[in-house]
Amino acid sequence: MKYYIIAGEASGDLHAANLIKALRKKDTQAEIRAWGGDLMEAAGAKLVKHYRDLAFMGFWEVITNLKTILQNIKFCKQDIASFNPDAIIFIDYPGFNMRIAKWAKIKGITTHYYISPQIWAWKENRIKSIKCDVDHMYVILPFEKDFYEKKHQFPVHFVGHPLLDAVENRPSVNEAKFRKKHKLSELPIIALLPGSRKQEIAKMLQSMLAMLKYFPSYQFVIAGAPSQGDEFYMQFIKNTQVVLVKNETYDLLSISHAALVTSGTATLETALFQVPEVVCYKGNFISYHIAKRIVQLKYISLVNLIMGREVVTELIQNNFNEKRLQQELKVILETENRNRILKDYYLLQKKLGGLGASERTADLILATTKN
């Protein structure tokens, strides 16, 4: 069969790549055309557009790039029509994907949504469009099934979280070789995960790097996003004690002692690698204050949302400053606090549904797609 897959950011690229592998294993004749990233292309998809050209984060950023977004939507529809797929698979990225879903429904193309838009956080009225335009929804967070089925009477499949597979199936890393390859010291590592988009990296990384002077007995390592070139990071690196590592975030996390992480999927990835973390976020002033008024959530990190309580500290907007970051990083380096966090991480993992999310989703897509 022919599949058209749309992912708009780094986390979507990872999950879509694993789904593509599962689909190709079960459907050896699969033709896959996609918007996404390098991982999806490596998994066997024909890449149409890279997510680095699609990622506009925040209300103000979307408004200022609206012309480009509308052009992308128009081109996407034309490309889908030309490809004539049996199914379209959407990976999160709702602002774009829901527009395509509405159009696809009119065209009679079967629509699958893997990794639900976070309408439980904001824009809950999107449920009307989802009910109308999405044929099959696959959710990855345990509380989402009740949200859809009990609150909105929309049947969904809880398939478990694909990060469990991504972490479990990664190749093991030889720490000594990793340190030698990247010329790292023997000091314990504090990983810095400043995000994947230029605008968030620029806001986050400078404050994260300010921690070097407070923690000289640690090696700081930046996890570089594959969508950004080395030169972009180098403008922030003024100290030879910090190292940039590209395209090896999982290897880095597997040997890290602690981490400073920009809010997003990386907060959950860090937890699954059993690394105590401080979650950080600072957005555009206008976008932040708009979001603050409409997002009805007590927490911003997936770890705390899934657990329903504060497991990891979140430093948001004005609280994300040098003084607070130093204080909270010191806290998670203390043995007693580390042990508490690691016990909570164990409980978190048990809530996520077990291994096999990509396989289960591929089976359901194949079973419900019209030939």
Sequence and secondary structure as in RCSB ss.txt:
>XXXX:A:sequence
MKYYIIAGEASGDLHAANLIKALRKKDTQAEIRAWGGDLMEAAGAKLVKHYRDLAFMGFWEVITNLKTILQNIKF
CKQDIASFNPDAIIFIDYPGFNMRIAKWAKIKGITTHYYISPQIWAWKENRIKSIKCDVDHMYVILPFEKDFYEK
KHQFPVHFVGHPLLDAVENRPSVNEAKFRKKHKLSELPIIALLPGSRKQEIAKMLQSMLAMLKYFPSYQFVIAGA
PSQGDEFYMQFIKNTQVVLVKNETYDLLSISHAALVTSGTATLETALFQVPEVVCYKGNFISYHIAKRIVQLKYI
SLVNLIMGREVVTELIQNNFNEKRLQQELKVILETENRNRILKDYYLLQKKLGGLGASERTADLILATTKN
>XXXX:A:secstr
 EEEEEE SHHHHHHHHHHHHHHHHH TT EEEEEE HHHHHHT EEEEEGGGT   SHHHHHHTHHHHHHHHHH
HHHHHHHH  SEEEEES HHHHHHHHHHHHHHT EEEEES   TTTS GGGHHHHHHH SEEEE SHHHHHIIII
IH    EE   HHHHHHHTS    HHHHHHHTT  SS EEEEE  SSHHHHHHHHHHHHGGGGT TTSEEEEEE 
TTS HHHHHTT   TTEEEEES HHHHHHT SEEEEESSHHHHHHHHTT  EEEEE   HHHHHHHHHH   S  
SHHHHHHTS SSEEEEGGG SHHHHHHHHHHHTSHHHHHHHHHHHHHHHHHT  S HHHHHHHHHHHHS  
